[in-house]
Amino acid sequence: MKSSYSSNEGGECMEVAAAADPVLVRDSKDLGRTAFAVRSLSWSRFLGFVAQP
């Protein structure tokens, strides 16, 4: 999944590979850096936190 703000014009973006466990997250503009792994429960909690009004 790629950020909806992602474009070919540069900027900051992230990609998420939401598998069962773990969820992999990486900076799509820095291909030399490896993705980091987050447990799916932690990722769900993070999404719930950032989605709050």
QUIJOMO-V335856 format. One record per helix or strand of 3 or more residues. SS is the DSSP state (@ for helix, = for strand). FROM is the first residue (numbers start at 1). LEN is the number of residues. Records with the same first field share a line. If there is no record, write none. Layout:
SS->FROM-LEN / FROM-LEN
This chain:
=->14-5 / 23-5 / 36-3
@->40-11
